[in-house]
């Protein structure tokens, strides 16, 4: 049945492309070819029918952020798990539904990790990033691959696309960052105009840090001791290359990505143990391509393809650290991904899309009795959108079929999974002359157990069911521009939501404490409010002020076991209150930025008792910059002070974060 399904899907796509394209390609749309691209790139936030938050261009550069994970802290509804400073693992959780329910897309194609389902956002630099966008539910566009419908929340990372004026052929940008923790971080970007329709981009970056910083450790007896964080060093190289082409009615893009790093694991500070010696080596490579073309006013086609290879080497050596059990593991992942999306505009106000994706994942390791799993995934999405004067509606259904194989002798693969999940979205603008929009959506989606959940030696459980989420959201956006006051621009959006996570996958010990297993156990209910405000001010002709404010309230409760003493407790590391603020002041060639992050009280366990209580924390960052024309280019010098008030805090218990630290950035562009 599975093989026949794959054949049917591929045949359907070929038939659609073969029949529709030749017929529609006869239409002449020379005057419309560029318009569709412009709409996509400048679409304003209030026109979205799904809650969306975005940081782009200069906004990203102003924030005191080392990587994508740092930038995401300025979005409402986000929880970042940071396991210690520059070199620590960084994962993101949207609206308390869990890291594995977050889809991370790089240049329109999802970043995968079939092994554990987590993408380390710390390895994605902001140096070559154009836009970071967060969607709750899914992107509010039906013309997209089937995988884009498949996450409870999505983060889209868009790297820089070259743009040249008629007389330009090259852009070069050189950046050098240094500062506390022995940071050495040079980067180079070169964009070249090959022809009027083809351009290229090469971006390279090196990053080294000792990862050493002082922190204060408090023990039960009541005294404090100051120590230095050890084994947090990182030595990493990132290289990206891209080709960008324009065609009549569309575009094509190809990208190659390479990342290699060696790092230490700083580890948890427990029982007065301040040093760790385990190490990790990573190599991540992918090649991907995209093709999009509007063959007529009625029919559009989008194709995506990707190959990815990920290598991970983890070493724990008891000769260096007696507390470690000797581990020297190597993991190898391969991924192949193909996608075809077909959009038909039936009427100007009604469009439909059919997408079909196929993905293959392979995981090898040198563990004893390893299952060597292979996963085949087929996805089919049908979506429709209605766009009237005041009402916009979207609906979609995603079908997912998963088939696993294992090559281990006498190994058991998980049963095939066949799931159908719906989404419904509506937006209403009640007043023609006021930019005020009401919106609501419902989405049911699931996440497959990872290959570790199912097959990890002595731990995996092949009988696991998927985790399901149900999301309900109601909100509004309001936008107003002013011409005769200091306040020039105001954007305000608020969303109230209720989420459920069913069949939550958790690890529990067996009769042998050293052997755990994965089971479906949990039920989590999440109630929350997200508020986001953006303002733009102008004082005179040369003084500009921009402000951004985000606030989140969440009540995320564990309702797994009614007999549990702590039934209904707030789930681990989810604060009731959190928020952020950012201010940017521009005067002539000078720029000053202040940003503030706040995370309220929370618990490290669903047992909401004093021993698990985590104090609130906040950080303030400040920077000042000057732009100076220099010969044929522009020189920008920035000085940053991060954690201005030297707050001692932990995002994850026993993983202390850096205190006050400094950074200097020199950037030259021409």
C-alpha positions as CSV (number, residue, x, y, z in Angstrom):
1,X,0.0,0.0,0.0
2,X,2.8,2.4,0.9
3,X,4.8,1.8,-2.3
4,X,1.6,2.2,-4.4
5,X,0.8,5.4,-2.6
6,X,4.2,6.9,-3.5
7,X,3.8,5.9,-7.1
8,X,0.4,7.5,-7.2
9,X,1.6,10.8,-5.7
10,X,4.5,11.0,-8.1
11,X,2.3,10.1,-11.1
12,X,-0.2,12.8,-10.1
13,X,2.5,15.5,-9.9
14,X,3.9,14.5,-13.3
15,X,0.4,14.5,-14.9
16,X,-0.4,17.9,-13.4
17,X,2.9,19.5,-14.6
18,X,2.7,17.8,-18.0
19,X,-0.9,18.9,-18.7
20,X,-1.2,22.2,-17.1
21,X,2.1,23.8,-17.9
22,X,2.0,23.6,-21.7
23,X,-1.5,25.0,-21.8
24,X,-0.9,27.9,-19.4
25,X,2.5,28.8,-20.7
26,X,0.9,30.4,-23.7
27,X,-0.3,33.4,-21.7
28,X,1.6,36.6,-21.8
29,X,2.4,38.2,-18.5
30,X,5.4,40.3,-19.2
31,X,4.0,43.3,-17.2
32,X,3.3,41.1,-14.2
33,X,6.3,38.9,-13.9
34,X,8.2,41.0,-11.2
35,X,5.1,42.0,-9.2
36,X,4.7,38.6,-7.4
37,X,8.2,38.6,-6.0
38,X,7.8,42.1,-4.6
39,X,4.6,41.2,-2.8
40,X,6.3,38.3,-1.1
41,X,9.3,40.3,0.1
42,X,7.5,43.5,1.4
43,X,4.3,42.0,2.7
44,X,3.4,43.9,5.9
45,X,2.7,42.2,9.2
46,X,-0.9,43.3,9.5
47,X,-1.9,41.5,6.3
48,X,-1.0,38.1,7.8
49,X,-3.9,35.9,8.8
50,X,-1.7,33.9,11.1
51,X,0.2,35.4,14.1
52,X,3.6,36.4,12.9
53,X,6.6,38.2,14.3
54,X,9.6,39.4,12.2
55,X,13.1,40.8,12.6
56,X,14.8,41.9,9.4
57,X,17.6,43.9,7.9
58,X,19.0,46.5,10.3
59,X,16.7,45.4,13.1
60,X,18.7,42.2,13.3
61,X,22.0,43.9,13.2
62,X,21.1,46.3,16.1
63,X,20.4,43.5,18.6
64,X,23.2,42.3,20.8
65,X,22.9,38.8,19.4
66,X,25.6,36.2,18.6
67,X,23.2,33.9,16.6
68,X,19.7,33.1,15.6
69,X,18.7,31.8,19.1
70,X,19.7,35.0,20.7
71,X,17.6,37.0,18.3
72,X,14.5,34.9,18.9
73,X,14.5,35.9,22.5
74,X,12.9,39.2,21.3
75,X,9.7,37.4,20.1
76,X,6.7,36.8,22.4
77,X,5.6,33.3,23.2
78,X,9.2,31.9,22.8
79,X,11.2,30.0,25.3
80,X,14.9,29.4,24.6
81,X,16.8,26.7,26.4
82,X,20.5,27.8,26.6
83,X,22.9,25.3,28.2
84,X,25.6,27.7,29.0
85,X,27.1,30.7,27.1
86,X,28.5,30.9,23.6
87,X,29.2,27.2,23.2
88,X,26.2,25.7,24.8
89,X,23.4,24.0,23.0
90,X,20.5,26.3,22.1
91,X,17.0,25.1,21.3
92,X,13.6,26.9,20.9
93,X,10.2,26.2,22.2
94,X,7.1,28.0,20.9
95,X,4.1,28.4,23.2
96,X,5.3,25.6,25.5
97,X,4.5,22.8,23.0
98,X,8.1,21.4,23.0
99,X,11.2,21.8,20.9
100,X,10.3,18.9,18.5
101,X,7.1,20.7,17.5
102,X,9.0,23.6,16.0
103,X,9.9,23.5,12.3
104,X,13.0,25.5,11.3
105,X,13.2,26.5,7.6
106,X,16.4,27.9,6.0
107,X,15.8,29.7,2.7
108,X,12.4,28.0,2.4
109,X,13.4,24.4,3.0
110,X,13.2,22.7,6.5
111,X,16.3,21.9,8.4
112,X,16.0,18.3,9.6
113,X,17.3,16.1,12.4
114,X,15.5,12.8,12.3
115,X,17.8,11.5,15.1
116,X,16.6,13.7,17.9
117,X,14.3,16.2,16.3
118,X,16.2,19.2,17.6
119,X,18.0,21.9,15.6
120,X,20.8,23.7,17.4
121,X,20.1,27.3,16.5
122,X,23.4,28.4,18.0
123,X,25.2,27.3,14.8
124,X,23.3,29.8,12.5
125,X,25.0,33.2,12.4
126,X,23.2,36.5,11.9
127,X,26.1,37.8,9.7
128,X,24.4,36.6,6.5
129,X,20.8,36.6,7.7
130,X,18.3,38.9,6.0
131,X,15.1,38.0,7.9
132,X,14.0,35.9,10.9
133,X,10.3,35.2,11.0
134,X,8.2,33.3,13.6
135,X,4.8,31.9,12.6
136,X,2.4,30.3,15.1
137,X,0.6,27.4,13.4
138,X,2.0,27.8,9.9
139,X,2.9,30.4,7.3
140,X,-0.2,32.1,6.1
141,X,0.3,31.3,2.4
142,X,-1.2,28.2,0.8
143,X,1.4,28.1,-2.0
144,X,4.1,26.2,-0.2
145,X,5.5,22.7,0.2
146,X,3.6,20.1,2.2
147,X,6.2,20.1,4.9
148,X,5.4,23.8,5.6
149,X,2.0,22.6,6.9
150,X,3.5,20.1,9.2
151,X,4.6,21.9,12.4
152,X,2.8,23.5,15.3
153,X,5.0,26.5,14.9
154,X,7.6,27.6,12.3
155,X,10.7,29.7,12.2
156,X,11.8,30.9,8.8
157,X,15.4,32.0,8.3
158,X,16.0,33.9,5.1
159,X,19.6,34.5,4.1
160,X,20.7,37.6,2.2
161,X,19.6,37.7,-1.5
162,X,21.9,39.8,-3.7
163,X,20.4,43.0,-5.1
164,X,22.4,45.3,-7.5
165,X,21.8,48.7,-8.9
166,X,22.3,48.9,-12.7
167,X,25.8,50.2,-12.5
168,X,26.9,47.7,-9.8
169,X,28.6,44.3,-10.2
170,X,30.1,43.5,-6.8
171,X,29.3,43.9,-3.2
172,X,31.8,43.0,-0.5
173,X,31.3,43.2,3.3
174,X,34.1,42.3,5.8
175,X,33.3,42.0,9.5
176,X,35.5,41.4,12.5
177,X,34.1,40.8,16.0
178,X,36.1,40.4,19.2
179,X,35.5,40.8,22.9
180,X,35.0,38.9,26.1
181,X,35.6,35.1,26.3
182,X,38.5,35.4,23.8
183,X,36.1,35.8,20.9
184,X,37.7,36.0,17.5
185,X,35.0,36.2,14.8
186,X,35.9,37.3,11.3
187,X,33.4,37.1,8.4
188,X,33.4,37.9,4.7
189,X,30.5,38.2,2.2
190,X,31.0,38.6,-1.5
191,X,28.1,39.1,-3.9
192,X,28.7,39.1,-7.7
193,X,26.5,40.0,-10.6
194,X,27.2,37.4,-13.3
195,X,24.6,38.8,-15.7
196,X,21.4,40.7,-15.6
197,X,19.5,37.6,-14.6
198,X,22.1,35.6,-12.6
199,X,24.1,36.5,-9.4
200,X,26.1,34.7,-6.9
201,X,26.9,35.0,-3.2
202,X,29.7,33.5,-1.0
203,X,29.7,33.9,2.7
204,X,32.4,32.6,5.1
205,X,32.8,32.9,8.8
206,X,35.2,31.7,11.5
207,X,34.4,31.8,15.2
208,X,36.6,30.9,18.2
209,X,35.9,31.5,21.8
210,X,37.5,30.1,25.0
211,X,34.0,30.1,26.5
212,X,35.6,31.0,29.9
213,X,33.7,33.4,32.1
214,X,33.2,34.0,35.8
215,X,30.0,33.1,37.6
216,X,28.7,33.0,41.1
217,X,27.7,29.6,42.5
218,X,25.4,29.5,45.6
219,X,25.3,26.4,47.8
220,X,22.8,25.3,50.4
221,X,24.9,26.4,53.3
222,X,24.3,30.0,52.2
223,X,27.7,31.1,51.0
224,X,28.7,32.1,47.5
225,X,31.8,31.1,45.6
226,X,33.1,32.6,42.3
227,X,34.4,30.2,39.7
228,X,35.3,30.2,36.0
229,X,33.2,28.3,33.5
230,X,35.4,25.7,31.8
231,X,35.2,23.5,28.7
232,X,33.0,25.9,26.8
233,X,35.3,26.6,23.9
234,X,34.1,26.6,20.3
235,X,36.1,26.4,17.1
236,X,33.8,26.7,14.1
237,X,33.8,27.4,10.4
238,X,30.8,28.2,8.3
239,X,30.8,28.5,4.5
240,X,27.8,29.2,2.3
241,X,27.5,29.7,-1.5
242,X,24.5,30.5,-3.6
243,X,23.4,31.1,-7.2
244,X,20.3,33.2,-7.8
245,X,18.6,33.4,-11.2
246,X,15.6,35.3,-12.6
247,X,13.3,33.8,-15.3
248,X,10.1,35.1,-16.9
249,X,7.5,34.9,-14.2
250,X,9.7,33.5,-11.5
251,X,13.1,32.6,-10.2
252,X,15.5,29.7,-9.4
253,X,18.0,29.4,-6.5
254,X,20.7,26.9,-5.5
255,X,22.6,26.9,-2.3
256,X,25.5,24.9,-0.6
257,X,26.1,25.0,3.1
258,X,29.0,23.7,5.2
259,X,29.5,23.9,9.0
260,X,32.3,22.3,11.0
261,X,32.9,22.7,14.7
262,X,34.7,21.3,17.7
263,X,33.4,22.2,21.1
264,X,33.5,21.3,24.7
265,X,30.4,20.7,26.8
266,X,30.4,23.1,29.8
267,X,28.2,20.7,31.7
268,X,26.0,21.2,34.7
269,X,27.4,22.6,38.0
270,X,26.3,20.1,40.6
271,X,27.8,18.8,43.8
272,X,30.6,21.4,43.6
273,X,31.8,19.9,40.3
274,X,32.9,22.9,38.2
275,X,34.7,21.2,35.3
276,X,33.7,18.8,32.5
277,X,35.8,17.2,29.8
278,X,33.4,15.7,27.2
279,X,33.8,17.0,23.6
280,X,31.7,17.1,20.5
281,X,32.6,17.4,16.8
282,X,30.0,18.3,14.2
283,X,30.0,18.5,10.4
284,X,26.8,19.7,8.7
285,X,26.5,19.9,5.0
286,X,23.5,20.4,2.7
287,X,22.8,21.3,-1.0
288,X,19.4,22.6,-1.9
289,X,17.6,24.1,-4.9
290,X,14.3,25.9,-5.5
291,X,12.4,26.7,-8.7
292,X,9.3,28.9,-8.9
293,X,7.4,30.0,-12.0
294,X,4.0,31.6,-12.7
295,X,3.1,30.0,-16.0
296,X,0.0,32.2,-16.2
297,X,-2.4,34.2,-14.0
298,X,-4.0,30.9,-13.1
299,X,-1.2,28.4,-12.6
300,X,2.1,28.5,-10.6
301,X,4.6,25.8,-9.9
302,X,7.2,25.5,-7.1
303,X,9.9,22.7,-6.9
304,X,12.3,22.1,-4.1
305,X,15.1,19.5,-3.6
306,X,17.7,18.9,-0.9
307,X,20.4,16.6,0.2
308,X,21.9,16.8,3.7
309,X,24.7,15.0,5.5
310,X,25.2,15.4,9.3
311,X,28.1,13.9,11.2
312,X,28.4,14.0,15.0
313,X,31.2,12.6,17.2
314,X,30.8,12.6,20.9
315,X,33.7,11.7,23.3
316,X,33.7,11.3,27.0
317,X,37.0,10.2,28.4
318,X,37.3,9.0,32.1
319,X,41.1,9.5,31.8
320,X,40.4,13.2,31.8
321,X,37.3,13.2,34.0
322,X,36.8,10.4,36.4
323,X,33.1,11.1,36.7
324,X,32.6,10.2,33.0
325,X,31.7,6.8,31.6
326,X,33.9,6.1,28.5
327,X,31.9,7.0,25.4
328,X,33.2,7.4,21.9
329,X,30.2,7.5,19.6
330,X,29.9,8.5,15.9
331,X,26.5,9.2,14.2
332,X,25.9,9.7,10.5
333,X,22.7,11.1,9.0
334,X,21.7,11.3,5.4
335,X,18.6,13.1,4.1
336,X,17.0,13.4,0.7
337,X,14.0,15.7,0.1
338,X,11.9,16.4,-2.9
339,X,8.8,18.6,-3.2
340,X,6.3,19.9,-5.8
341,X,3.6,22.5,-5.1
342,X,0.9,23.4,-7.6
343,X,-1.3,26.5,-7.2
344,X,-4.3,27.3,-9.3
345,X,-6.1,30.6,-9.1
346,X,-9.7,29.6,-10.0
347,X,-11.0,33.1,-9.5
348,X,-9.2,36.3,-8.4
349,X,-10.7,35.6,-4.9
350,X,-10.3,31.8,-4.8
351,X,-7.1,29.8,-5.2
352,X,-6.2,26.2,-4.4
353,X,-2.9,24.4,-3.9
354,X,-1.8,20.7,-4.0
355,X,1.7,19.9,-2.7
356,X,3.4,16.5,-2.6
357,X,6.7,15.9,-0.7
358,X,8.9,12.9,-0.3
359,X,11.7,12.5,2.3
360,X,14.2,9.8,3.1
361,X,16.3,9.7,6.3
362,X,19.1,7.3,7.2
363,X,20.9,7.0,10.5
364,X,24.0,5.0,11.2
365,X,26.0,4.8,14.4
366,X,28.8,2.6,15.9
367,X,26.7,1.7,19.0
368,X,26.3,-1.9,20.1
369,X,23.1,-3.5,18.8
370,X,22.1,-0.4,16.9
371,X,19.1,-0.7,14.7
372,X,20.3,1.3,11.7
373,X,16.9,2.8,10.9
374,X,15.7,4.1,7.5
375,X,12.6,6.3,7.3
376,X,10.5,7.0,4.3
377,X,8.0,9.9,4.6
378,X,5.4,11.0,2.1
379,X,3.3,14.1,2.6
380,X,0.4,15.4,0.6
381,X,-1.3,18.7,1.4
382,X,-4.4,20.2,-0.1
383,X,-5.1,23.9,0.7
384,X,-7.6,26.6,-0.4
385,X,-7.8,30.3,0.2
386,X,-10.6,32.8,-0.2
387,X,-9.7,36.5,-0.3
388,X,-12.7,38.9,-0.2
389,X,-12.8,42.6,0.5
390,X,-13.0,42.2,4.3
391,X,-12.7,38.5,4.9
392,X,-9.8,36.1,4.2
393,X,-10.2,32.4,4.8
394,X,-7.8,29.5,4.5
395,X,-8.1,25.8,5.1
396,X,-5.8,22.9,4.6
397,X,-5.5,19.1,5.1
398,X,-2.1,17.4,5.5
399,X,-1.8,13.7,4.9
400,X,1.4,12.0,6.2
401,X,2.5,8.5,5.7
402,X,5.7,7.2,7.5
403,X,7.3,3.9,6.8
404,X,10.4,2.7,8.8
405,X,12.9,-0.1,8.1
406,X,15.7,-1.4,10.3
407,X,18.6,-3.4,9.1
408,X,19.5,-5.0,12.5
409,X,19.1,-8.7,12.5
410,X,15.9,-9.6,14.4
411,X,15.2,-5.9,14.7
412,X,11.6,-4.6,14.8
413,X,10.6,-1.5,13.0
414,X,7.7,0.7,14.2
415,X,4.4,0.2,12.5
416,X,3.5,2.4,9.5
417,X,1.8,5.7,10.5
418,X,-0.9,7.3,8.4
419,X,-2.3,10.6,9.7
420,X,-4.6,13.3,8.3
421,X,-4.6,16.7,10.1
422,X,-6.6,19.8,9.3
423,X,-6.1,23.6,9.7
424,X,-8.7,26.4,9.4
425,X,-7.9,30.1,9.4
426,X,-10.0,33.3,9.1
427,X,-9.2,37.0,9.2
428,X,-11.8,39.9,9.2
429,X,-11.3,43.6,8.7
430,X,-14.4,45.3,9.9
431,X,-13.6,48.9,8.9
432,X,-12.5,49.9,5.4
433,X,-10.5,53.0,6.5
434,X,-9.0,51.6,9.7
435,X,-6.2,49.0,9.5
436,X,-7.7,46.8,12.2
437,X,-7.9,43.0,11.6
438,X,-9.4,40.2,13.7
439,X,-8.1,36.7,13.2
440,X,-8.5,33.2,14.4
441,X,-7.2,29.8,13.6
442,X,-7.5,26.1,14.6
443,X,-4.8,23.6,13.8
444,X,-4.3,19.9,14.7
445,X,-0.9,18.5,13.9
446,X,1.4,15.8,15.2
447,X,5.1,15.0,15.5
448,X,6.5,11.6,14.8
449,X,8.7,10.0,17.4
450,X,12.3,10.6,16.5
451,X,14.7,7.8,15.5
452,X,16.2,8.1,19.0
453,X,12.8,7.7,20.6
454,X,12.1,4.6,18.6
455,X,15.4,2.9,18.1
456,X,18.1,4.2,20.5
457,X,19.9,1.2,22.0
458,X,18.4,0.1,25.3
459,X,16.1,3.1,25.4
460,X,13.9,3.2,22.2
461,X,10.4,2.0,22.1
462,X,9.0,1.0,18.7
463,X,5.4,1.0,20.0
464,X,5.3,4.8,20.5
465,X,2.4,6.8,19.1
466,X,2.9,10.3,17.7
467,X,2.4,13.4,19.9
468,X,-0.6,15.4,18.9
469,X,-1.2,19.1,19.4
470,X,-4.5,21.0,19.2
471,X,-4.1,24.8,18.8
472,X,-6.8,27.5,19.2
473,X,-6.0,31.2,18.6
474,X,-8.0,34.4,18.6
475,X,-6.3,37.8,18.1
476,X,-6.2,41.1,16.4
477,X,-3.7,43.5,14.8
478,X,-3.9,47.3,14.5
479,X,-1.7,49.6,12.5
480,X,-1.7,53.4,12.3
481,X,0.6,55.8,10.5
482,X,0.8,59.5,11.5
483,X,2.2,62.5,9.6
484,X,1.9,65.5,12.0
485,X,3.1,64.1,15.4
486,X,6.3,62.8,16.9
487,X,4.8,59.3,16.8
488,X,5.0,58.3,13.1
489,X,4.1,54.6,13.2
490,X,2.3,52.2,15.5
491,X,1.7,48.5,15.2
492,X,-0.1,46.5,17.9
493,X,-1.1,42.8,18.0
494,X,-2.5,40.6,20.6
495,X,-3.4,36.9,20.6
496,X,-5.1,34.7,23.1
497,X,-4.5,31.0,22.7
498,X,-5.2,27.5,24.1
499,X,-3.0,24.5,23.2
500,X,-3.1,20.8,24.1
501,X,-0.3,18.3,23.7
502,X,-1.5,14.7,23.8
503,X,0.5,11.4,24.0
504,X,3.6,13.4,25.1
505,X,6.7,11.2,24.8
506,X,8.7,11.1,28.0
507,X,11.7,9.0,29.2
508,X,11.1,6.8,32.3
509,X,13.5,4.4,34.1
510,X,12.9,0.6,33.9
511,X,13.7,-2.0,36.6
512,X,17.4,-1.2,35.9
513,X,18.1,2.4,36.7
514,X,20.7,2.6,34.0
515,X,18.2,1.6,31.3
516,X,15.4,4.0,30.5
517,X,12.7,3.7,27.9
518,X,10.4,6.1,26.0
519,X,6.6,5.9,26.7
520,X,3.5,7.9,25.7
521,X,2.4,9.4,29.0
522,X,1.9,13.1,29.0
523,X,-1.1,15.5,28.6
524,X,-0.2,19.3,28.7
525,X,-2.7,22.1,28.5
526,X,-1.4,25.6,27.7
527,X,-3.3,28.9,28.1
528,X,-1.6,32.1,27.1
529,X,-1.6,35.7,25.8
530,X,1.0,37.3,23.5
531,X,1.3,41.0,23.1
532,X,3.6,42.8,20.6
533,X,3.9,46.6,20.1
534,X,6.2,48.4,17.6
535,X,6.5,52.2,17.3
536,X,8.4,54.6,15.1
537,X,9.2,58.2,16.3
538,X,10.7,61.3,14.6
539,X,12.0,64.4,16.3
540,X,13.0,67.1,13.9
541,X,14.7,66.1,10.7
542,X,17.6,64.0,12.0
543,X,16.5,62.2,15.2
544,X,14.7,58.9,14.9
545,X,13.5,56.5,17.6
546,X,12.2,53.0,17.1
547,X,10.7,50.8,19.9
548,X,9.7,47.2,20.2
549,X,7.9,45.6,23.2
550,X,6.8,42.0,23.7
551,X,5.0,40.4,26.6
552,X,3.8,36.8,27.2
553,X,1.7,35.2,29.8
554,X,1.5,31.4,29.9
555,X,-0.2,28.9,32.2
556,X,1.2,25.5,31.0
557,X,0.0,22.7,33.2
558,X,0.8,19.0,33.4
559,X,-2.4,16.9,33.5
560,X,-0.7,13.5,32.9
561,X,-1.7,11.6,36.1
562,X,-4.7,12.6,38.3
563,X,-3.2,10.6,41.2
564,X,0.0,12.6,41.1
565,X,0.6,14.8,44.0
566,X,1.7,17.6,41.6
567,X,-1.2,17.1,39.1
568,X,-1.8,20.4,37.3
569,X,1.7,21.9,38.1
570,X,3.3,24.4,35.7
571,X,5.6,22.4,33.4
572,X,9.4,22.8,33.7
573,X,11.0,26.0,32.7
574,X,7.9,27.8,31.5
575,X,7.5,31.2,33.3
576,X,4.1,32.7,33.9
577,X,5.4,36.1,32.8
578,X,8.1,37.0,30.3
579,X,8.9,39.8,27.9
580,X,11.4,41.9,26.0
581,X,12.0,45.5,24.9
582,X,14.3,47.1,22.4
583,X,15.0,50.8,21.6
584,X,17.0,52.1,18.7
585,X,18.0,55.8,18.4
586,X,19.5,57.3,15.2
587,X,21.0,60.7,14.9
588,X,23.0,61.5,11.8
589,X,25.8,58.9,11.6
590,X,25.3,57.8,15.2
591,X,23.2,54.9,16.5
592,X,22.4,53.8,20.0
593,X,20.6,50.6,21.0
594,X,19.2,49.3,24.2
595,X,17.5,45.9,24.7
596,X,16.0,44.2,27.7
597,X,15.0,40.5,28.3
598,X,12.9,39.4,31.3
599,X,12.0,35.8,32.3
600,X,9.8,35.5,35.4
601,X,9.7,32.9,38.1
602,X,9.3,29.2,37.0
603,X,10.1,25.7,38.2
604,X,12.6,23.1,37.0
605,X,10.1,20.3,37.4
606,X,6.3,19.8,37.3
607,X,6.6,19.4,41.1
608,X,6.1,23.1,41.9
609,X,7.9,23.0,45.3
610,X,10.5,25.3,46.8
611,X,13.5,23.1,46.0
612,X,12.6,23.3,42.2
613,X,11.9,27.1,42.3
614,X,13.9,29.2,39.7
615,X,14.4,32.9,40.3
616,X,13.3,35.4,37.7
617,X,16.1,36.9,35.7
618,X,16.7,39.8,33.3
619,X,19.5,41.2,31.2
620,X,20.1,44.6,29.7
621,X,22.3,45.1,26.6
622,X,23.5,48.4,25.3
623,X,25.5,49.4,22.2
624,X,26.6,52.5,20.4
625,X,27.7,52.6,16.7
626,X,29.0,55.1,14.2
627,X,28.7,54.9,10.4
628,X,31.5,56.6,8.5
629,X,31.9,56.9,4.7
630,X,35.4,55.7,3.8
631,X,36.7,55.8,0.2
632,X,34.2,53.8,-1.9
633,X,32.4,52.2,1.0
634,X,31.0,52.5,4.5
635,X,32.7,51.8,7.8
636,X,30.7,50.9,10.8
637,X,32.2,50.6,14.3
638,X,30.1,49.2,17.1
639,X,30.8,48.8,20.8
640,X,28.5,46.5,22.9
641,X,28.0,46.0,26.6
642,X,25.9,42.9,27.3
643,X,24.3,42.0,30.6
644,X,25.0,45.6,31.6
645,X,24.1,45.1,35.3
646,X,26.1,41.8,35.7
647,X,23.0,39.7,36.4
648,X,23.9,36.2,37.7
649,X,21.3,33.9,36.2
650,X,20.5,30.4,34.8
651,X,18.2,29.7,31.8
652,X,18.5,26.0,32.6
653,X,19.2,25.0,36.2
654,X,22.9,24.4,37.0
655,X,24.0,26.0,33.8
656,X,25.2,29.5,34.8
657,X,25.2,32.2,32.1
658,X,27.8,34.9,31.5
659,X,27.8,38.1,33.5
660,X,28.7,41.5,32.1
661,X,30.7,41.1,28.8
662,X,31.9,43.3,26.0
663,X,32.1,43.1,22.2
664,X,33.6,45.3,19.5
665,X,32.5,45.0,15.9
666,X,34.2,46.6,12.8
667,X,32.3,46.3,9.5
668,X,33.3,47.6,6.1
669,X,31.0,47.4,3.1
670,X,31.6,48.5,-0.5
